[in-house]
Amino acid sequence: MVNPPLDHDAPTVRKPLLTTSFTLADLNRVRREVEAASRRCGLDHDEIENWVIAVNELMINVVRARGRQR
Protein backbone atom coordinates (compact mmCIF):
# COMPACT_ATOMS: atom_id res chain seq x y z
CA MET A 1 0.00 0.00 0.00
CA VAL A 2 1.28 3.47 -0.87
CA ASN A 3 0.74 6.34 1.54
CA PRO A 4 -0.02 9.78 0.08
CA PRO A 5 2.44 12.61 0.82
CA LEU A 6 1.83 14.31 4.15
CA ASP A 7 0.92 17.59 2.44
CA HIS A 8 -1.75 15.85 0.32
CA ASP A 9 -5.20 17.25 1.06
CA ALA A 10 -7.79 14.75 2.24
CA PRO A 11 -10.85 14.38 0.00
CA THR A 12 -13.84 16.51 0.88
CA VAL A 13 -16.53 14.75 2.87
CA ARG A 14 -19.80 14.91 0.97
CA LYS A 15 -23.39 14.42 1.92
CA PRO A 16 -24.72 10.93 1.04
CA LEU A 17 -26.81 10.78 -2.13
CA LEU A 18 -29.38 8.56 -0.44
CA THR A 19 -29.91 7.36 3.09
CA THR A 20 -32.73 4.96 3.87
CA SER A 21 -33.84 1.99 5.91
CA PHE A 22 -35.48 -0.96 4.21
CA THR A 23 -36.98 -4.39 4.54
CA LEU A 24 -37.79 -6.88 1.82
CA ALA A 25 -41.13 -5.12 1.32
CA ASP A 26 -39.33 -1.82 0.61
CA LEU A 27 -37.08 -2.97 -2.25
CA ASN A 28 -39.23 -1.47 -5.02
CA ARG A 29 -39.32 1.90 -3.27
CA VAL A 30 -35.58 1.94 -2.71
CA ARG A 31 -34.89 0.95 -6.34
CA ARG A 32 -36.97 3.96 -7.45
CA GLU A 33 -35.08 6.22 -5.04
CA VAL A 34 -31.72 4.91 -6.32
CA GLU A 35 -32.88 5.49 -9.89
CA ALA A 36 -33.93 9.07 -9.10
CA ALA A 37 -30.62 9.81 -7.33
CA SER A 38 -28.75 8.35 -10.30
CA ARG A 39 -30.61 10.62 -12.72
CA ARG A 40 -29.76 13.66 -10.56
CA CYS A 41 -26.09 12.64 -10.78
CA GLY A 42 -26.26 12.60 -14.57
CA LEU A 43 -25.85 8.88 -15.20
CA ASP A 44 -27.03 7.65 -18.58
CA HIS A 45 -29.72 4.98 -19.04
CA ASP A 46 -27.33 2.00 -19.05
CA GLU A 47 -25.37 3.30 -16.05
CA ILE A 48 -28.59 3.84 -14.10
CA GLU A 49 -29.83 0.35 -14.94
CA ASN A 50 -26.51 -1.23 -13.90
CA TRP A 51 -26.36 0.79 -10.67
CA VAL A 52 -29.95 -0.05 -9.69
CA ILE A 53 -29.27 -3.76 -10.31
CA ALA A 54 -26.08 -3.65 -8.22
CA VAL A 55 -27.77 -1.85 -5.31
CA ASN A 56 -30.72 -4.24 -5.51
CA GLU A 57 -28.36 -7.23 -5.20
CA LEU A 58 -26.70 -5.65 -2.18
CA MET A 59 -30.06 -4.99 -0.53
CA ILE A 60 -31.19 -8.57 -1.08
CA ASN A 61 -27.93 -9.83 0.44
CA VAL A 62 -28.47 -7.61 3.51
CA VAL A 63 -32.06 -8.83 3.94
CA ARG A 64 -30.91 -12.47 3.67
CA ALA A 65 -28.03 -11.95 6.10
CA ARG A 66 -30.33 -10.31 8.64
CA GLY A 67 -32.73 -13.23 8.32
CA ARG A 68 -29.93 -15.71 9.07
CA GLN A 69 -28.87 -13.75 12.16
CA ARG A 70 -32.25 -14.18 13.83
Protein Blocks (a to p, Z undefined) as FASTA:
>chain_A
ZZddfklccddddddfbdcdddfklmmmmmmmmmmmmmmnopafklmmmmmmmmmmmmmm
mmmmmmmmZZ
